Amino acid sequence: MTSENHGTVKGEPSGVMSPTGSSSQGPPLVASTSKPTQELPDELVQAGWSKCWSKRENRPYYFNRFTNQSLWEMPVLGQHDVISDPLGLNAAPVSADGVAEAGVGNGQRKRRLSEEAAPGTLNSFKKPKVDISAMPSTPTVPISPSTPGAKPWSSTSDEGQQKQGQPAAPAPYRPSVVGHLKLYWDLDIQTNAVIKERAPADYLPPHPEIELQRAQLMTKLRQHYHELCSQREGIEPPRESFNRWLLERKVVDKGVDPLLPSECDPVISPSMFREIMNDIPIRLSRIKYKEEARRLLFKYAEAAKKMIESRNATPESRKLVKWNVEDTMSWLRRDHSASKEDYMDRLEHLRKECGPHVTAVAKDSVEGICTKIYHISAEYVRRIRQIHLTLLRDCNISVDGAENAEVQDRLVYCYPLRLGITAPAQPRVELHFENDIACLRYKGEMVKVNRGYFSKLELLYRYSCIDDQRFEKFLSRVWCLIKRYQVMFGSGLNEGTGLQGALPVPVFEALHRLFGVSFECFASPLNSYFKQFCSAFPDIDGFFGSRGPFLSFSPVSGSFEANPPFCEELMDAMVTHFETLLDHSTEPLSFIVFVPDWRDPPTPALTRMEASRFRRHHMIVPAFEHEYRSGSQHICKREEMYYKAVHGTAVFFLQNTAGFNKWEPTPDRLQEFLAAYRVSGRSLASPGASSSKRDCVTEAQLSICAKGTHWC
């Protein structure tokens, strides 16, 4: 028997956007899911039933995705909810004729979960909302062209004997039904992003064994970085510098690994070099009190003198640094009435005088650190690739023999990125719940995610995945997804959370309501608000709705939100991509960009957007007057969901002419948009949290306020 999309939601609308496409191109065709027209009453569909076709018996049968039950005859439901009353103890039998009319007027039936939800609360299994007026009717095409080499599930292949040496497929995961949740996303919003149809990507499919190997090698690489900084420069690695190195390297990397860089030009990372140099000779921390400023000035002077004496410096540099250090020490001994500002001014003067000479003597050593880390990473990529290819070969999956799907030159609504290589059989991943935490374990390695976010991943998987309708690979892919992001941003306390911060929910709601935004340019399946987004890892995120990395994504129409990780090189590449897209499209195209208002000195991205001919409006949201959603929102406590921004946020509206005419940032819209920023998300997340707890700002969040200098 072959399943017809077990467990999928109802198809998206048959409609199209109405751009003024050329006659040769034609209007963009709507993307719809592969779900066929339902032939069952709505009550049965809500209870998990779908009508399928048996190739062996050559007749239809009925399958329940919640209970894995199969029936030859149409199931009968009375006042019976298979979730709350699985044994049917409260069910009243009805005739078959009554079933046919159940979708019309069964007033005694149990209310649906979406009807039970409180006003304003989203339910994780709510049917997608459709704006028919915005999408006129037209012939449809699939939202996702079929992936070559990916076979649909069939019972004949499942019931056959497993080949020797291949692990048995795990039992299908049974999707759960979640009750009332305080959600931080809206997966009902349909996309208005239009792209050219594209072929499946040639990334190797994810596998827990490979992800475990990658995690172990990434941990070793972080340890190498820590040892090199400590041994060569006598400093701790600058906080988040390794994470920003990964982000900056992937901007220029042409290698095959989705996480580790291996083919970069130049080899020396400007991001890593800059951040290590900023911490030489010592790290400059945030100062609150006068005594801290005095101690910091003394430590800097001592460290600068020690470094210039122990390195191969020119006599002139050595003389100049020693003279400035002695002058500072003399001032410290005689002036005991100085204020905090006096100490900080003196420190700034000492850095200005000694900094260039200290940098000159440390340059070769720091470049050596950057080069060594890069070459170790490239070797790890080669090792992981070899293990991955061997695993696929053992599963009789050919990478070179994958056929490219035919791609038509047409416009379609954006759809999740697909892989062109068949996924191998997945090993068993164990799942259990500890209160509100879902715990997934593979070979003793456990990853955790809040139950609500686990249900979100389940929904995204159902909307987006086309090669696993029975959820046989779901748990292993969730494990790989969470492990990948955990490994990328590190396991330290609050590490990486500042690089994954998201906008508050009221701001997303305002962006969609006022400017038609339906797509995030920088997100992940864990922190996305919409179900359509771009993210860092196409090989695993695509199963959960990702359209791939944004720098490889080329929409011709749509309204987008961009809140990139705070990495200067990535933000600069983002602006270049924006201007290229806006310049080449005549369809409505709009990007609303959120970047830190760093002015000392201003970042290239800020300067370029201020001077861009596509800039329609620009505003600054002051520091400590707005919030971000934590990058660890999928695992943190509710009272820690939001934190105050320690820097101003610059908001740019970049639009072409058609986009400006359609989504103009008028004064009324801007006023309503800013009002959304004044709604505290923390009060929505946890009304009872104390103000002292909610207003605290972690060191990880402070570390992003000065572009990695840790001094603001």
N, C-alpha and C positions, 0 to 999 in steps of 0.2 A: 504494500500500500504506500502511496506517496502522499505526503501532506502538502496541502496548499497553504503555506504560510501560517502554520500553527502559531497562535499567540500573537499575531500582529494586530495592529489597530486598524480602524477603518481607513480607507484610502483618502488621500488628500484631494482637494477639489479639482474638478475638471475646468480649469480656467487658465488664462494667460494674462500677463501684464500687457500693457498697450504702449510700448515704446514705438518711436517712429523709425523702425528699422528700414533699411534699404530694401528695395524689391528683390535684390539678389539674395539677401540674407533671410528675409522673412521675419515675422514676429517671433519672439521667444516662446517656445512651447513649454507648457507647465510641466513640472515634475510631479509625478504621482507615485504612490507606493505600489508594490506588486500585489496588493490584496485584491482578489476578484470581488465582484459584486456579491453582497451577502444574500443568501437564499434562506436564511433562518429568521425567526422573529427576534426582535431586539432583546427580549428577555433571555433567550438562550445565548445570544452573543455576549451579553453582560455576564452571564454565568460561566463563560469560558468555552462554549461550544462553537465548533466550526464544522462546515461540511467539506469533506475530502473525497478523494477518488481512489479506489483500490484497483491497481493494475492487475493484481492476481485474480481477483473475483470479478473484475470489470463491472463494478457497481459502486454507488456512493456509500460512504459511512460517515459517522459523526464522532468527532474527537474533542475531548475536553482538555484544554491546556493546563488547567489547575490540578486535575486529578489523574491525568493520563488515561482516562477511561475511553474506550472505543465501543460504539454501538452501531448495529446495522440499521436499526429503526430510529426515527427521530425521537430524541428524549422528550419526556413530559415533565413540565414544571408546574407546580401549583404555587402555594405560598411558601416556597422552599428556596432558601438561599444556600447554595453548596458551600459557601465560605463559613457563614455563621451556624449553619445547621447541616453538617456534612452527611448525617445519617437520615435526613429527611423526616425527623420525628415530628416536626411541626407542619409538614407539607399536607395540603389537601389535594387529593387526586382530581384531575380534571380530564375531560375528554380531549381527543386529538383536535377536535374542532375548536375547542377553547384555546389550545395552544396557538393556533393560527391567528386568533384575535387577541392574544395576550399583549402584543405590542400596541394595541389600540386603546383598550380601556380596562385593564385589570386594576381597578382602584384599590383592591385589598392586598396587592402584592407588597412585599417588603421594599422600602425605599432604597434607591441606589445610593452608593457611597457619595457620589457627587451632590445628591440632593440633601444628604445628611450634613455635609460640610457647612461650617459657619460662613456667613457672608464675608467675602474678602479672603477666604482661605482656599488655596488650590489643592486639588486632590491629585494624587500621583497617577490615577487611572482615568482621568477625565478625558473625554473625547476632544480632539483638536477643534478649536474655533476656526471658522472660515469666513473671511470677508469676501462674499461673492461679488459685491459691487465693484471691488477692485480687480476682479479677475473675470473678464468676460469669457463666455464659453468658446472652446476651440477644440479640435482634435488633440488628444493627449499623447505623450510619450512617457516611458518609465522615468522616474526620478533618477534611477541609477542603472545605467547599462549593465547587462549581465557580465559578471566577472569571468573571463576565460579560464577554463581549467577548474572552476569551482563547481562541483557537482551538488545538486540539491539532494536533500535527504530522501532516501527511499528504504522501505522495509526490506527489500530484497538484498540490498547491500549490507544492511545492518544485521540481517538474520544469517548471512553467510559466515563461513568460518574466518576468523582473524588469521592474517598471515603470521607465520612464526617470527618472533622478534619484535612485533608491534604490540604496544600496550592496548589493552581493551579500553574502549571508550567509556568514560564515566557515565553514570546514570544521568538522564536529563534533569537539569535543575528545574524545580517547580516554582514558577514566579509567585510571589506573595502578593497579597492585597493589603495595602496599608491604610489605616484609618486616618484620623485627623492629624495633620502635620503642619507645623509652622514652616512654610516653604520659602526658599530664597531664590526661586526661579519661576519662569512661566514657559512651559514647553508647548503651550497651545498656540503661540504666536507663529504664524506662517512667514516664510521668507519672502522678501522682495528682491533678493540678490540674483541677478541674471549673469550667467557665464556661458562660454562656449563649451559644448560637450567635450569631455576629455577622456582619454584612455585610462584604464586601471594602472596604478603605479607598480613599479617593479621592486618594491621593498620586500624583504624576506618576512614571512608571517611570524608573529610573536609566538613564543613558547616559554613556559615557566622555567625549564632547564636553562635556556639561553639567558633569560632575564636574571636568573640566580647567578650565573657566571659573570654577567655584566656588572651586577651589583657588587660582587666580591672584588672584581678588578677595579671598579670605581672607588671602593673603599681603600684599596691599596694605593691608588693614584693620589687620593687626598692625603694619605699618610706620607707619601713621598714629598708632596708639596709642603706639608708641615715640617718635615725633617730638613728640607733644603732651606726654608726660611730661617729655621732655628740655627742650623749649623753654619750657614754662610753669612747671615746678616744679624743673627742674635735676636730676632723678633718673632712674635707669633704671626701666623698668616693673617693679613687684614680680613676682618669679618666680611663675609659674602664675596670676597674677591675671587675665590674659586668658582662660585656660582656665576658671577658676572663674566668670568673667563669663558665658561661654557656657552653663555649666551652670545658673547662677542665672536667666539670662534665659529659658531654655527651660521653666522651671517656670511662668512667667506668660505666655509668648509664645503668641499666638493666630494667628500668621502662617502662611504656606504653605510656607516653606522648612524643610527638615529640620535645617539646621545654623545658619543665620544668623537672629537675631531681627529682627522687623519690626513687631510689634504688641504692645507691652508697656505695662503700667501698674503702677508709675510708669515714666517714661522714664529717670530717674536710677537706675542700678543701686546698691542698697545694698552689694552685694559689692565692686564696683569702687571705689566711693567709700571704703569702709572700708579696703581694702588700700592704696590710694594714700595715704590719710591716715596709715596706720601707718608709711609710709616717709618722711614729712615731719617734720623737715627733712632727715634722712638715714636711710638704711637701717640698722637695727640687726641685725648679724650675730651668729652664734653665737660665744661667747667661750670660749677655752680657757686663756689665760695672762694674767698680771697686766699685762704691757705692752700687750697688745691692749685690755684693759679701760680702761687709762689713755688710750690714743690715741682710743678710741671716745668716751669722756667729753669729751675736748678737742674732737673734731670736732663732736659734738652741740651743745656750748655755742657754738662759733663759728657753726655753721649757723643756730641759733635766733636769735642776735643779728643776723646778716646778713638773715635773712628779715623779722624784725620791723621793721628799719630801711628795707627796700626796699618794703614793702607799706603799704597804707592802713590802719594800725592806730590805735587810740585812744591818746591820750597816757598814760592809765593803764596800758594793756597794754604799751606801749613801755617805760615806766618800770619796771614789774614784771619784765619779761623781762631787761632790761639789768642790773637789780640782782642777779637770781639768777645770771646769767652771770658777772658780775664776782666774785661770792662764790665761784663754782665755780673760776674761774681763780686766785683768790687761794689757795684750798685746794690746788689742784694744785701751785702754786709752792712752798708751804711744807711740804707733807706728802709726803715721799719714802719713807716706810716703810709706806704703806698696802698692804693686801692686795687681791687680786682682788675679794673680796667687798665691801671698803670702796668700791672704785671703782664696782661695780655698784649698791650701795645709793645712792651719790651720784647716779648716772645716773638711777635710778628716781625719786629726789626731784626732780631737775631736770625730768624729763619730766612729773611730776605738777604742778609749779608752772608750767611754761612751755607744756605741751601744749595746754591749752584756748585760750590766746591765739594760739598758732601755728595751731591748727585754724581759729580764727575768721577770720584773715586769708587763709587758703588755701581756705576753703570755696567761694567763688564760682568760683575758678579750677578746682578739682577737679570741681565740678558741671558746669562747661563742658566738661571733658574727657569726662565720662561722656555728656553729651548729644550731643556731636559724634560720638563713636564710634557711638552708637545710630542717629543719623540717617544716617550713612554706610552702616551695615549695612542699614538699611531701603531705601536707594536701590539697594544691590547686590542685594537680594532682588528688587526690582522688575525689575532688569535681567536677572537669571538666569531669572526666571519668563517673561519675554518671549521670551528665546532658546529656552527649553524648549518653550513652546507653538508657536513657529514650527517647531521641529524635528518635533514630533508632527504638525503640520498638513501639513508636506511629506511625511510618511509616510502621509497619509490616515487619521490616527487622530484621532477626535473626543473631546475631553475632556467637553464638555457633553452629548454624546449617549450617554455610557456608562450603560447600564441598571443599576439596582440589583437585585441578586439577592434572591430571596425568602428571608427568614430566618424559621425556625420558632421559636416560643417554647419552647425545650427546652434541657436541660442536656447538654453533651457534654464529653468530655475536651479539654483545650486543644489547639489546633492552630496552626501558623505563620500569621502574618498574611498575608493575600492582598491584592493590588492589583486594583481594579476597572477599571483602564484597560489596554488592550492594550499590551504592550511593543513598541517599534519594532525594526526590524532593527538589529543591532549591528555596529560596525566591527571590523576585524581587530585583535586584541591578540596580540602575539608572546610566546611562552613559551620560556625556556631555563633550564637548571640550571647553576649554578656550585657544584660540590661538593654541599653539603647545602642550598643556597639556591635557591629558585625565583624567577626574575626575570621580571616581566611588564612589557612595554613598549608604550606607546601614544603615538604622535607624539613620540617622544624622551623621554617622561616614564616613568621606570622605578620600580616599587615592588618590594619584596623581602619574602619570607616564608620561614621555614624549611620544608624539604621535608615534615617531619612535620605541620606545621600546614597546609600546602597540601593534604595528603591529608585532614586533618580537615575542611577546608572542602569538599573534594570529597564526603566522606561526608554532611556536613550538607546539602549541596545535593541530594544524591540522596534523602535522607530527606524533604526539605521542599519542594522546587520541583516544581510541577505543570505548568508551561507550557513546559518545555524538557527533554523526556525525552532528546533527542539531545545534550545538552550544547553546543548551538551558541552559547548566550549565557553559558556558564559563565566563560570566561576574562575576558570584558569585565566581568562582574559582580564577579568576584574583584578585578579591577583597581580598580573603583569602590569596593568595600568597603575595601580597604587604603588607598587614596588618601583616602577620607573620614576614617578614623581618624587617619591621618598628618596631615592638614590640621587636624583638630580640636585635637589636642594639641601641634602645633608640631613643628618639625624640629630644635630645639636639643638638645644633649647631655642625655640623661636627662629631657628635658622631657615632662611628662604621665604619666610612668611611675607616680608616686605616686598619681595620680588613677585609675589603672586596676588597682591592685594587687588580687590575688585571694588567697583562703585557700589554705593548703597542701593537697595532695592527701590526706594522712592525715585532715585535719579534714573534708573533704568525704565521705570514706568513712565516718567515724564519724557524721556528720550523717545520711547515708542509712541506715546500719545501725541506729542507735539511735532516730532520730526520724522516719524515713520521708521525709526531705527528698528531693525529686526535681526541684526547680525553683529557679532563681536569679532574684531580682528585679532585679538590676543586673549585667549582664554584656555580652558581645559575642560574635560568632561566633569571635573570635580567642582570648578568654581564658575561655570558658565551660567548665565541667566536665560539665554535663548537656547533652543535646541540646535541652532545652526551657528557655527563659530569656526575660527581657525585656531590651531594649537601647534605645539612644538613637535609632537611625535605622530606622524601620519600612519605609521605601521600599526599602532595599537589604538590611537584615539579615533581613527576612522570608523571602528566598530561602534563607537559611542557618539557619532554625529559630526566629528571634525571634518572640515573641508581641506585639511592639510595646513602646512605652514603658510602664513600670510604672504611672505615675500615670494611664494610660488603660486599665489592665488590671484587671478586676474579677472575681476568682475567688470562687466560693461555697464551695469545699472544697479541701483540699490542705495539704501541708506545704512551707514555703518558707524559703529562705535569703536574707538581705538584707545585702549589704555595699556600701553606697552610696558613690559618690565623696564625698570629704570637703569638701562644700560645705554651709555651715550652712543656707541657704535650701532646698536640695534635701532635706536630712535632715529639716527641719521639715515640709515638705510630705509627705514619706514617712510620718511618724508620723500625720499627719492622715488619710492614705489608709488606713493600717493600722487605725486605730480605727473608721473608717467601715465597712470591710469586716467587721471582727469584730463590730461592733454589729448589722449587718444579716443575718448568716448564722447559721443554727442547725445547719449541717453542720460536721463537724470541720475547723477552720481554725487553722493555726499558722504563726507567723513567728518565726524565730530571727534576731536582728538583731545585726550587728557594726558598732559605731561607735567612733571614737576617744574615749578618756576625757579630754576637754578640760575642765578644772575651773577655769581662771583667765581669764575666768569660765566657768562651765558653759554649754554650748550649750542653746538651747531644746529641741532634740530629746532630749538627755539628761534634762533636768528633766522633760519631759512623759512620757517612758517610765518614769521612776522613779515617777511619781505615777499611772500608768495603772491602771485597774481590770482590765485584761487582762494585766498583768504577773504571770507565774507564778514566774519566777526571774530573778535578776540576778547576774552575776559579773564580776570584773575580771581580765583576763590581764595581768600586769605587763609594763612596757616592757622590751625587750631579752631577754625570756624567751620570745618567740614570733616567728614569721616571717610574711612575706607573699610571695606569688609576684609577680614583677616584671610591671608593666604592659606591658613590651616583650618578654614571654616568647616571642612569635611570631618574634622576630628576634634576640634576645640569645644569648650563649653559655650553655652549660649551667651553668658555674660562677657565672654571674650571675643564675640563675633565681630565687634566693631572697635576701631581705635581712632583717636584723633590724628589728623594729618599734621605732622610737624613741619611741613613746608607748604608754601602756596602751590596751588594747582592752576596751571594755565589751560584754558579751554579754547580750542581753535575750531572754527567752522570752515572747512575746506570743501568747496563745491564748484562744479562747472556751471555753465549758464543754465542748462536745463535743471540741474539739481537745485540751484538757487531759486528758480521760479517755482519749483514744487515744494521745497522745504525751507523757505526763506526764514532766517532767524529774526523775526520781527520783534519789536520791543515787548509786545504782550507775551509772546512765546518765551522770550528770554526771562521776563519777570516770573512767569510761572515755573520755568526751569530752575531758576535760583531758589524759588520757594521750596522746591523738592529737596534741595541741599540742606535746608533748615530743619527738615524732619529728621529727628535723631533715630537712626537705625538701631542704636543700642537700646532705646526704650522699647522698640518693637521686639527686639530679641529677648530682652530680660527686664521687664518693668521694675522688678524688685531689687536690681543690683544697686549697690551703694555707689555714690558719685565718686568717692575716692578710688574705688576699684575700677570703675568704668573709665575714668579719665587718665589712668596710668598709661604711659607710653614706654614700651620695652626698648631695650638697647638695640634689638634687631631693627625696629622701626626707625630709631634715631640714626642708624648707620647709613640709611639711604638719603639723609637730608643734605649731605655734603659730597655727593658723588664718590663715596668711598673713602673720603679723607677722615671720617669719624670725628670731625671737628667743625661744629656749626654753632 
